[in-house]
Amino acid sequence: MPQLKLVFTNQTNKTITDFVFALSILDSSGNPVPYTSQFDYRHEFPPGGPERSRLWKLDSASVDIHRSGESVTLLEATFADGTTWKDDGSQACTISFDYHAK
C-alpha cells in the first residue's frame, strides 16, 4: 500500500496547532497530478521542539506505479494565538522529489 511520510520542524517563533499539506504525484512525464485529498496534522507543535513525523496511507488507485516523483506543498498553518498563514499561490513551501536521471 502506498504511503506518504513527512518529517517536519517548526522554524517559526510561534506554536503551531495544525497545518494542511497537498500532494501531487509526478506522472511518468514529470507532470504533477494532484492527489484526491489533502493531509491534516493537528497537534501542538512548539517552536524549537523536536522533529515530528506523520504517516498517511494513500489510495492505491490514486497513485501511478510509473510515477516519476512527488511534490508536497504546505497550504496552511494555524498558530496557537489564532493567526494563520496560507499559501498565496506561489507554493513557496514546496518540496519535490524527481526520480528522473540527472
N, C-alpha and C positions, 0 to 999 in steps of 0.2 A: 504494500500500500504506500503510495507517495505521501511524503510529509514535508512540512516547512518548519525548520528550526531556526529561530532567531536568538541571537545573544546581543544584549544591548547594555549601554551605560547611560546614566543621567549626567550630562555635561552642563546642565543648566544650574542656576543658583536657587531653584525652587523645587519643592516636592511635586512630583508628577503623580496624579491619581489614576489616569488612564490615557491610552493612546490607541490610534487606529492606523493599520497598515493596509496597503493594497499590494497585490501580487500580479505581475504579468509574466507569462511564460513565453520565452522566445521560441518561435517555431523553427523548423529546420532551415529557413532562410534568414533567420535573425530578426524577424518581425515580432513585436510584442503583441501578445494575445491576453487581454485582461482575464484574470481568474474570476469565476462567477460570484464570489462573495469577498467581503473584507474581513480583516482579522483584528479583534479587540484584545487588549491587555488591560485588565482592571485590577491593579494592585498599587498601594502606595509605594513610591519609589523615590526615596530622598536623594538630594544632590550628594555626590561624592560617595554614594553607597556602593556596595559590591555589584559586579555584573549580574544581570538577570538573564534567564533564558526561558523560552516557551516553545513548545512543540504543538503544531496543529496538524491534524490528519487532513489530507486533501482527497477530493473525489477523484477516483481513478479515471472516470470517464472525461474529466476536465483537464487531464494532464497528458499531453502528447508525448509518447515514449521516444519520439525522434526530436525532442526539443533541443535547442542549442544553448539554453541558459535561462536565467530568471532575473527579474528586476523587482525589488521591493522598495516601496515608497511610503514614508511616514506622511499620513494625510492630516492628522490632527492630534494634538496633545492637550490635555486638560490638567491644570495645576490645582493644588490644594487651596490656593487663595481665590479660586473661582475663575481665573483668567484662562483663556485658551489660545493656542497657536494653531493656525490652519494653513495648509499649503495654498499658496496663491496661484497655483497653476504652473509654477516654474519647476516643480518636482525637485526642489533644492536638496531635499533629504532623501535621496535615492541611492541605492547601492545595486549594482548589476554584476552578474556573473555570466560571461560569454564563453562557451566551451569551444568556439571555433579555434582552429590552429592559428597561431600568430605568425 
